[in-house]
Amino acid sequence: QVQLVESGGGLVQPGGSLRLSCAASGNIVSIDTMGWYRQAPGKQRELVAAITSSGSTNYGDSVKGRFFISRDNAKNTVYLQMNSLKPEDTAVYYCNVDRLRRGVVWLRNLWGQGTQVTVSS
């Protein structure tokens, strides 16, 4: 069983920072792209940031220059450093793995349970 466990969400004031973590576990051999998505009430889920196994990154336009994604391949963990947070960043943030190898099996499009980020004064 593969699990994606997120942590680090919470309540922060505008202008503040948070760091999200997502650790994948379960006899994992390798992971391709890892990423973060978010979904605000009444809105569609959107890409926040993604990072390939070689370290190439991609960001949503609304977070460029404020959020930074990184990963530790040895720990099968992806991080999202969120700076200069705005009320419009309020959402549930979901960790995503596009493809991973568990033993000899490839699994695709895996999601974490989500972590709430609320930006409010």
C-alpha positions as CSV (number, residue, x, y, z in Angstrom):
1,Q,0.0,0.0,0.0
2,V,1.4,3.4,-1.0
3,Q,0.6,6.4,1.1
4,L,1.2,10.1,0.6
5,V,1.1,11.9,4.0
6,E,1.0,15.6,4.0
7,S,1.8,18.0,6.8
8,G,2.4,21.6,7.5
9,G,-0.9,23.3,6.8
10,G,-2.5,25.8,9.1
11,L,-3.6,29.3,9.7
12,V,-1.3,32.1,8.8
13,Q,-1.6,35.9,8.5
14,P,-1.2,37.6,5.1
15,G,2.4,38.1,4.3
16,G,3.4,35.1,6.3
17,S,5.0,31.8,5.3
18,L,4.3,28.1,5.6
19,R,6.1,25.0,4.5
20,L,4.2,21.9,3.4
21,S,5.7,18.4,3.3
22,C,4.5,15.2,1.6
23,A,6.2,11.9,2.3
24,A,5.5,8.9,0.1
25,S,5.9,5.4,1.7
26,G,5.3,1.8,0.7
27,N,8.2,-0.1,-0.9
28,I,8.9,2.6,-3.4
29,V,11.6,2.1,-5.9
30,S,11.3,5.4,-7.8
31,I,9.0,8.4,-8.3
32,D,8.6,10.5,-11.4
33,T,7.0,14.0,-11.0
34,M,5.8,15.1,-7.6
35,G,3.6,18.1,-7.2
36,W,1.1,20.2,-5.3
37,Y,-2.4,21.2,-6.3
38,R,-4.9,23.2,-4.5
39,Q,-8.7,23.6,-4.4
40,A,-10.6,26.5,-3.0
41,P,-14.3,26.3,-2.2
42,G,-16.3,26.5,-5.4
43,K,-13.2,26.4,-7.6
44,Q,-11.5,23.7,-9.6
45,R,-8.4,22.0,-8.5
46,E,-5.4,23.8,-9.9
47,L,-1.7,23.1,-10.2
48,V,0.5,25.0,-7.7
49,A,3.9,23.5,-8.5
50,A,5.5,20.4,-9.7
51,I,9.0,18.9,-9.8
52,T,10.5,16.1,-11.8
53,S,12.9,13.5,-10.5
54,S,15.8,15.4,-12.0
55,G,14.7,18.7,-10.4
56,S,13.0,20.6,-13.2
57,T,10.2,22.7,-11.8
58,N,6.9,24.2,-13.0
59,Y,4.7,26.7,-11.2
60,G,1.2,28.1,-11.5
61,D,1.2,31.7,-12.6
62,S,-0.4,32.9,-9.4
63,V,2.4,31.6,-7.2
64,K,5.5,32.3,-9.3
65,G,8.2,34.1,-7.2
66,R,6.4,33.4,-3.9
67,F,6.3,29.6,-3.7
68,F,9.2,27.2,-4.1
69,I,9.0,23.4,-4.6
70,S,11.8,21.0,-3.7
71,R,12.2,17.3,-3.1
72,D,14.4,14.8,-1.3
73,N,14.6,11.7,-3.4
74,A,16.2,9.7,-0.7
75,K,13.2,10.4,1.5
76,N,10.6,10.2,-1.2
77,T,9.4,13.6,0.1
78,V,8.3,16.8,-1.6
79,Y,8.2,20.2,0.0
80,L,6.4,23.4,-0.8
81,Q,7.8,26.6,0.7
82,M,5.0,29.3,0.6
83,N,6.1,32.9,1.2
84,S,4.2,36.2,1.0
85,L,0.9,34.4,1.5
86,K,-2.3,36.1,0.4
87,P,-5.9,35.4,1.4
88,E,-6.5,34.1,-2.1
89,D,-4.0,31.3,-1.4
90,T,-6.5,29.8,1.1
91,A,-7.4,26.3,-0.1
92,V,-6.9,22.6,0.6
93,Y,-3.5,21.7,-0.8
94,Y,-3.0,18.2,-2.2
95,C,0.1,16.3,-2.9
96,N,0.3,14.4,-6.2
97,V,2.6,11.8,-7.7
98,D,2.1,11.3,-11.4
99,R,3.9,7.9,-11.5
100,L,5.9,5.8,-9.1
101,R,7.4,2.3,-9.1
102,R,6.5,0.0,-6.2
103,G,8.4,-3.2,-6.6
104,V,7.9,-4.2,-10.2
105,V,4.5,-2.4,-10.5
106,W,4.0,1.2,-11.8
107,L,1.2,3.2,-10.1
108,R,-0.2,6.4,-11.5
109,N,-1.9,9.6,-10.4
110,L,-1.7,9.2,-6.6
111,W,-3.1,11.8,-4.2
112,G,-2.6,12.7,-0.6
113,Q,-5.5,13.4,1.7
114,G,-5.1,17.2,1.6
115,T,-4.1,19.8,4.1
116,Q,-5.9,23.0,4.8
117,V,-4.1,26.3,4.4
118,T,-5.9,29.4,5.6
119,V,-4.5,32.9,5.1
120,S,-6.4,35.4,7.2
121,S,-5.8,38.2,9.7
